[in-house]
Amino acid sequence: MVLVMNRGSTGWPGNRHVEASGEFRSALEHQRDRDLAIRQKPGIIFYPAVWLIITLSILGYQPADFLDYQPTEAKMSWLLGIGALISLTSLYRWYCTRRFATCLQNGQHAPLWLLIHALILNASSWGVFLVLALLPTPLSDHYSLIFTGTLALAAGGASSLSIKSTLVYWLMFSLLGPAIVVSFSGYSLQPTPLGLVLLIFAGGMSWVSNLPRREYEKAVISNLKLSQQANYLTELTTLDGLTGVKNRRFFDQLLSSEIRRANRLDYPLALLMIDIDHFKRINDEFGHLVGDSCLINTARTLQNHIQRSSDVVARYGGEEFAVILPGVETDDAIALAETLREEVESTITWNLTQPIRVTISIGGVSLHPVKATQPQDYLAMADKALYEAKKQGRNCTFWSASDGQISRVPGIES
């Protein structure tokens, strides 16, 4: 009931989130940034790799003639110079990409300019390579080979960066822009229409990249919706349907894991067992709907007054609740137990115009678990203290010590 009120009346909580496009947009952008950091790395390697292949081809290198290989000095100078530029910008781009990925891993803001300006520098260095092939330099005889390599890099880059249109536009501008300008300026040794071909190619690659980007966004959003719905279904299996706090199944699993963790890390673990006093009388006198309201209000009061996200309130069964408090020493756990008891006592449940007050009895224990400690050991000690609290008049807190002694929390009168 409380769960339905919290989730809305649509019958499926995912419907509310599907309409929250802003929430999905933020998650989409985060996933896009993570994928961009991954997708960029292979492309960065291709720049010096393609330069090496083209260089070896231009210099006429053949594996069988390795010992007799004599490169042309003029061409080698130009090729080594442009190769050094491409390699340096590739290394810098790799560094920026690593910084971008590190920011994402640390949960920090990852500025997109890290990727953009490094991409511009890296792609522009190759753009200079193509420009040198169009101008009267020793590389002009091999413009067709360099031209082909450039188109290959542009097509591959547009494909890998298609999930972010901004990067595709900057890639085309930096990689092909200088050659387009030179082609139309009249200084190029190649026909002017070559610039038009490059311009059309750049526009076509930018337009074609829209389709994989849209498909990528649809796929990511679909995965986000499925993940959200799966989380909701998982949540349903761990919540009590009436009160909205954790259920008995979740409590049993959590208590076992918390005991193991407390033993491993050597910190205390406290457990409170809570029972609503005279609950059967409330049901008999006012009816089960009022009894349900008392359960809901009690659970809400307990949940609202636990102090940390690691503290867990669960409905143990019927009118019984349990609270797991990792890392809480005895004095702090007792103080919290008394706070919960007093807050529940001050909470009013209305039956039409008649106020109904409920009280709770609490039995608690706080120990440093050892390897042999089992969940039933905790439950037995807390339950024994709870039994004593009910036996001694209810609306009080009793505590189990590590030596098995049970004592009433001092200064509290029932």
MISEMI-582139 format. One line per field, with one value per residue (C-alpha): residue in one letter; residue number from 1; x, y, z. Coordinates in nm, 2 decimals. Layout:
type <- [A/...]
seq <- [NUM/...]
east <- [X/...]
north <- [Y/...]
up <- [Z/...]
This chain:
type <- [M/V/L/V/M/N/R/G/S/T/G/W/P/G/N/R/H/V/E/A/S/G/E/F/R/S/A/L/E/H/Q/R/D/R/D/L/A/I/R/Q/K/P/G/I/I/F/Y/P/A/V/W/L/I/I/T/L/S/I/L/G/Y/Q/P/A/D/F/L/D/Y/Q/P/T/E/A/K/M/S/W/L/L/G/I/G/A/L/I/S/L/T/S/L/Y/R/W/Y/C/T/R/R/F/A/T/C/L/Q/N/G/Q/H/A/P/L/W/L/L/I/H/A/L/I/L/N/A/S/S/W/G/V/F/L/V/L/A/L/L/P/T/P/L/S/D/H/Y/S/L/I/F/T/G/T/L/A/L/A/A/G/G/A/S/S/L/S/I/K/S/T/L/V/Y/W/L/M/F/S/L/L/G/P/A/I/V/V/S/F/S/G/Y/S/L/Q/P/T/P/L/G/L/V/L/L/I/F/A/G/G/M/S/W/V/S/N/L/P/R/R/E/Y/E/K/A/V/I/S/N/L/K/L/S/Q/Q/A/N/Y/L/T/E/L/T/T/L/D/G/L/T/G/V/K/N/R/R/F/F/D/Q/L/L/S/S/E/I/R/R/A/N/R/L/D/Y/P/L/A/L/L/M/I/D/I/D/H/F/K/R/I/N/D/E/F/G/H/L/V/G/D/S/C/L/I/N/T/A/R/T/L/Q/N/H/I/Q/R/S/S/D/V/V/A/R/Y/G/G/E/E/F/A/V/I/L/P/G/V/E/T/D/D/A/I/A/L/A/E/T/L/R/E/E/V/E/S/T/I/T/W/N/L/T/Q/P/I/R/V/T/I/S/I/G/G/V/S/L/H/P/V/K/A/T/Q/P/Q/D/Y/L/A/M/A/D/K/A/L/Y/E/A/K/K/Q/G/R/N/C/T/F/W/S/A/S/D/G/Q/I/S/R/V/P/G/I/E/S]
seq <- [1/2/3/4/5/6/7/8/9/10/11/12/13/14/15/16/17/18/19/20/21/22/23/24/25/26/27/28/29/30/31/32/33/34/35/36/37/38/39/40/41/42/43/44/45/46/47/48/49/50/51/52/53/54/55/56/57/58/59/60/61/62/63/64/65/66/67/68/69/70/71/72/73/74/75/76/77/78/79/80/81/82/83/84/85/86/87/88/89/90/91/92/93/94/95/96/97/98/99/100/101/102/103/104/105/106/107/108/109/110/111/112/113/114/115/116/117/118/119/120/121/122/123/124/125/126/127/128/129/130/131/132/133/134/135/136/137/138/139/140/141/142/143/144/145/146/147/148/149/150/151/152/153/154/155/156/157/158/159/160/161/162/163/164/165/166/167/168/169/170/171/172/173/174/175/176/177/178/179/180/181/182/183/184/185/186/187/188/189/190/191/192/193/194/195/196/197/198/199/200/201/202/203/204/205/206/207/208/209/210/211/212/213/214/215/216/217/218/219/220/221/222/223/224/225/226/227/228/229/230/231/232/233/234/235/236/237/238/239/240/241/242/243/244/245/246/247/248/249/250/251/252/253/254/255/256/257/258/259/260/261/262/263/264/265/266/267/268/269/270/271/272/273/274/275/276/277/278/279/280/281/282/283/284/285/286/287/288/289/290/291/292/293/294/295/296/297/298/299/300/301/302/303/304/305/306/307/308/309/310/311/312/313/314/315/316/317/318/319/320/321/322/323/324/325/326/327/328/329/330/331/332/333/334/335/336/337/338/339/340/341/342/343/344/345/346/347/348/349/350/351/352/353/354/355/356/357/358/359/360/361/362/363/364/365/366/367/368/369/370/371/372/373/374/375/376/377/378/379/380/381/382/383/384/385/386/387/388/389/390/391/392/393/394/395/396/397/398/399/400/401/402/403/404/405/406/407/408/409/410/411/412/413/414]
east <- [0.00/0.27/0.48/0.20/0.16/0.53/0.55/0.24/-0.08/0.04/0.08/0.44/0.69/0.89/0.62/0.69/1.06/1.01/0.85/1.15/1.36/1.60/1.69/1.76/1.94/2.19/2.25/2.28/2.54/2.74/2.74/2.83/3.13/3.25/3.21/3.39/3.69/3.71/3.63/3.90/4.20/4.21/4.17/4.46/4.69/4.58/4.73/5.10/5.02/4.88/5.16/5.42/5.25/5.23/5.59/5.72/5.52/5.65/6.01/5.97/6.05/6.03/6.10/6.32/6.54/6.59/6.97/6.98/6.72/6.83/6.56/6.55/6.69/6.45/6.14/6.27/6.32/5.96/5.82/6.01/5.90/5.53/5.57/5.71/5.42/5.16/5.32/5.35/4.98/4.87/5.06/4.90/4.56/4.61/4.71/4.39/4.18/4.33/4.26/3.90/3.86/4.02/3.77/3.48/3.62/3.66/3.31/3.44/3.32/3.50/3.52/3.46/3.71/3.98/3.87/3.79/4.11/4.33/4.12/4.17/4.54/4.58/4.35/4.51/4.86/4.73/4.55/4.89/5.02/4.75/4.82/5.19/5.08/4.88/5.15/5.48/5.68/5.86/5.54/5.32/5.40/5.23/4.91/4.69/4.83/4.81/4.46/4.34/4.48/4.32/3.98/4.02/4.10/3.81/3.57/3.70/3.69/3.34/3.23/3.40/3.30/2.95/2.80/2.90/2.82/3.04/3.35/3.26/3.22/3.55/3.72/3.60/3.70/4.05/4.13/3.99/3.94/4.30/4.31/3.97/4.10/4.43/4.23/4.01/4.30/4.47/4.80/4.72/4.89/4.57/4.25/4.02/3.73/3.93/3.83/3.47/3.50/3.65/3.38/3.11/3.28/3.31/2.94/2.84/3.04/2.88/2.53/2.58/2.71/2.37/2.22/2.45/2.43/2.05/2.07/2.33/2.10/1.80/2.00/2.15/1.81/1.65/1.92/1.86/1.49/1.54/1.80/1.56/1.27/1.50/1.61/1.24/1.16/1.46/1.34/1.00/1.15/1.33/1.05/0.75/0.44/0.25/0.50/0.76/1.06/1.28/1.13/1.23/1.41/1.63/1.69/1.81/2.06/2.18/2.23/2.45/2.66/2.70/2.82/3.09/3.19/3.20/3.42/3.65/3.69/3.67/3.38/3.07/2.73/2.41/2.07/1.73/1.43/1.11/0.75/0.44/0.27/-0.08/-0.12/-0.38/-0.60/-0.57/-0.68/-0.97/-1.10/-1.05/-1.02/-0.74/-0.74/-0.65/-0.40/-0.24/-0.22/-0.04/0.21/0.27/0.31/0.54/0.76/0.77/0.87/1.15/1.27/1.27/1.48/1.76/2.08/2.27/2.21/2.39/2.13/1.84/1.48/1.30/0.97/1.06/0.70/0.36/0.40/0.77/1.04/1.42/1.69/2.05/2.31/2.66/2.96/2.75/2.88/2.65/2.59/2.50/2.28/2.09/2.05/1.90/1.67/1.53/1.49/1.29/1.08/0.99/0.92/0.68/0.51/0.45/0.31/-0.07/-0.28/-0.63/-0.94/-1.18/-1.17/-1.03/-0.65/-0.47/-0.13/0.09/0.41/0.69/0.91/1.28/1.54/1.89/2.24/2.58/2.88/3.21/3.13/3.39/3.43/3.20/2.92/2.60/2.28/2.08/2.32/2.23/1.86/1.86/2.02/1.81/1.49/1.57/1.60/1.28/1.10/1.22/1.10/0.75/0.76/0.85/0.56/0.63/0.72/1.08/1.42/1.62/1.97/2.17/2.54/2.81/2.82/2.45/2.33/2.01/1.95/1.69/1.80/1.83/1.62/1.32/0.98/0.71]
north <- [0.00/0.24/0.11/0.18/0.53/0.60/0.46/0.62/0.49/0.38/0.02/0.01/0.26/0.25/0.45/0.75/0.73/0.68/1.02/1.17/1.23/1.45/1.17/0.94/1.21/1.25/0.88/0.86/1.14/0.97/0.64/0.82/0.98/0.64/0.49/0.78/0.73/0.37/0.43/0.70/0.48/0.26/0.56/0.74/0.44/0.44/0.79/0.69/0.34/0.46/0.72/0.43/0.22/0.52/0.62/0.27/0.25/0.59/0.50/0.18/-0.05/-0.42/-0.68/-0.89/-0.58/-0.48/-0.48/-0.28/-0.03/0.33/0.60/0.92/1.19/1.47/1.26/1.11/1.45/1.55/1.22/1.22/1.57/1.51/1.17/1.34/1.59/1.31/1.10/1.39/1.49/1.13/1.09/1.41/1.30/0.96/1.16/1.37/1.07/0.90/1.21/1.22/0.85/0.90/1.18/0.96/0.67/0.90/1.04/1.38/1.61/1.51/1.82/1.74/2.00/1.76/1.53/1.81/2.01/1.70/1.56/1.89/1.89/1.52/1.54/1.88/1.72/1.47/1.75/1.91/1.58/1.59/1.96/1.89/1.63/1.89/2.16/2.15/1.94/1.61/1.44/1.57/1.27/1.05/1.26/0.97/0.74/1.01/1.11/0.75/0.71/1.04/0.93/0.60/0.78/1.02/0.73/0.53/0.83/0.92/0.57/0.54/0.90/0.89/0.87/1.23/1.46/1.74/1.53/1.41/1.77/1.88/1.57/1.65/2.02/1.94/1.65/1.77/2.15/2.25/2.05/2.20/2.55/2.48/2.32/2.63/2.87/2.79/2.69/2.31/2.11/1.91/2.01/2.25/2.00/1.79/2.04/2.00/1.62/1.65/1.90/1.66/1.37/1.56/1.65/1.30/1.14/1.39/1.31/0.93/0.94/1.05/0.71/0.51/0.79/0.76/0.38/0.41/0.64/0.42/0.12/0.29/0.43/0.09/-0.07/0.20/0.13/-0.24/-0.19/0.03/-0.21/-0.50/-0.29/-0.23/-0.60/-0.67/-0.41/-0.57/-0.90/-0.72/-0.50/-0.58/-0.51/-0.34/-0.13/-0.06/-0.15/-0.45/-0.79/-1.10/-1.26/-0.96/-0.93/-1.29/-1.25/-0.91/-1.02/-1.31/-1.09/-0.82/-1.06/-1.19/-0.83/-0.72/-1.02/-0.96/-0.58/-0.62/-0.37/-0.42/-0.51/-0.42/-0.58/-0.46/-0.68/-0.47/-0.58/-0.37/-0.41/-0.55/-0.56/-0.83/-0.62/-0.33/-0.56/-0.71/-0.37/-0.15/-0.39/-0.50/-0.18/0.02/-0.25/-0.21/0.16/0.11/-0.12/0.13/0.43/0.23/0.12/0.47/0.61/0.36/0.42/0.80/0.79/0.55/0.76/0.62/0.46/0.14/0.10/-0.12/-0.16/-0.48/-0.63/-0.96/-1.10/-1.00/-0.70/-0.76/-0.54/-0.57/-0.31/-0.39/-0.14/-0.21/-0.05/0.07/0.02/-0.08/0.27/0.43/0.14/0.17/0.54/0.48/0.21/0.45/0.72/0.48/0.37/0.72/0.84/0.54/0.62/0.98/0.88/0.89/0.67/0.80/0.58/0.84/1.09/0.86/0.88/0.55/0.53/0.23/0.14/-0.10/-0.33/-0.36/-0.63/-0.55/-0.68/-0.53/-0.76/-0.79/-1.11/-1.38/-1.64/-1.88/-1.63/-1.73/-1.52/-1.74/-1.64/-1.28/-1.35/-1.57/-1.30/-1.01/-1.22/-1.32/-0.95/-0.87/-1.15/-1.00/-0.65/-0.78/-0.98/-0.68/-0.47/-0.37/-0.02/-0.06/-0.17/-0.46/-0.55/-0.87/-0.85/-1.06/-1.27/-1.36/-1.12/-0.93/-0.59/-0.32/0.01/0.24/0.55/0.43/0.37/0.17]
up <- [0.00/0.10/-0.19/-0.44/-0.30/-0.34/-0.69/-0.83/-0.97/-1.31/-1.20/-1.34/-1.20/-1.52/-1.69/-1.48/-1.56/-1.93/-1.94/-1.75/-2.06/-1.87/-1.64/-1.93/-2.12/-1.83/-1.82/-2.20/-2.20/-1.93/-2.12/-2.44/-2.27/-2.15/-2.49/-2.66/-2.43/-2.55/-2.92/-2.96/-2.87/-3.18/-3.41/-3.24/-3.32/-3.68/-3.76/-3.71/-3.84/-4.17/-4.19/-4.16/-4.42/-4.67/-4.59/-4.66/-4.98/-5.10/-5.03/-5.22/-4.93/-5.00/-4.73/-4.96/-5.03/-4.67/-4.68/-5.00/-4.89/-4.96/-4.90/-5.09/-4.86/-4.96/-4.93/-4.61/-4.45/-4.54/-4.43/-4.10/-4.02/-4.08/-3.91/-3.60/-3.60/-3.63/-3.36/-3.12/-3.17/-3.14/-2.81/-2.68/-2.79/-2.61/-2.30/-2.32/-2.37/-2.07/-1.86/-1.98/-1.89/-1.55/-1.47/-1.56/-1.34/-1.05/-1.08/-1.17/-1.45/-1.78/-2.00/-2.36/-2.47/-2.37/-2.65/-2.90/-2.90/-2.90/-3.19/-3.38/-3.33/-3.43/-3.74/-3.84/-3.84/-4.10/-4.28/-4.32/-4.47/-4.74/-4.81/-4.86/-5.12/-5.31/-5.31/-5.50/-5.25/-5.28/-5.17/-5.46/-5.67/-5.42/-5.35/-5.47/-5.20/-4.93/-5.06/-5.03/-4.68/-4.57/-4.70/-4.51/-4.19/-4.24/-4.30/-4.00/-3.77/-3.87/-3.79/-3.45/-3.34/-3.48/-3.14/-3.09/-3.38/-3.25/-3.28/-3.63/-3.75/-3.60/-3.75/-4.10/-4.05/-3.93/-4.15/-4.48/-4.43/-4.50/-4.83/-4.93/-4.88/-5.07/-5.36/-5.40/-5.35/-5.68/-5.53/-5.55/-5.83/-5.85/-6.03/-5.83/-5.84/-5.60/-5.33/-5.42/-5.40/-5.05/-4.94/-5.06/-4.89/-4.56/-4.58/-4.67/-4.39/-4.14/-4.27/-4.28/-3.92/-3.80/-3.85/-3.63/-3.37/-3.36/-3.34/-3.06/-2.86/-2.90/-2.79/-2.48/-2.37/-2.43/-2.21/-1.94/-1.94/-1.91/-1.63/-1.44/-1.47/-1.36/-1.06/-0.98/-1.00/-0.78/-0.54/-0.52/-0.41/-0.12/0.01/0.24/0.03/0.32/0.50/0.23/0.45/0.37/0.40/0.60/0.31/0.26/0.63/0.66/0.37/0.50/0.86/0.74/0.51/0.77/1.04/0.80/0.71/1.07/1.16/0.87/0.94/1.32/1.40/1.61/1.47/1.66/1.61/1.74/1.76/1.79/1.87/1.87/2.21/2.22/1.85/1.85/2.07/1.82/1.54/1.75/1.87/1.56/1.27/1.04/0.84/1.14/1.24/0.89/0.94/1.27/1.10/0.83/1.06/1.29/1.00/0.86/1.20/1.24/0.88/0.93/1.24/1.15/1.12/0.82/0.48/0.60/0.88/0.76/0.89/0.80/0.88/1.05/1.06/1.17/1.41/1.45/1.30/1.31/1.27/1.16/1.27/1.13/1.31/1.61/1.96/2.25/2.40/2.06/1.97/2.31/2.25/1.91/2.04/2.30/2.04/1.82/2.11/2.21/1.86/1.80/2.13/2.02/1.68/1.64/1.41/1.36/1.34/1.20/1.49/1.75/1.81/1.86/2.01/1.99/2.19/2.11/2.31/2.20/2.26/2.14/2.12/1.99/1.95/1.77/1.57/1.56/1.28/1.45/1.51/1.33/1.25/1.49/1.77/1.72/1.68/1.99/2.21/2.07/2.09/2.45/2.55/2.36/2.55/2.88/2.77/2.71/3.03/3.23/3.12/2.75/2.61/2.73/2.60/2.73/2.62/2.59/2.69/2.54/2.86/2.82/3.09/3.01/3.16/3.13/2.98/3.28/3.34/3.13/3.30/3.12]
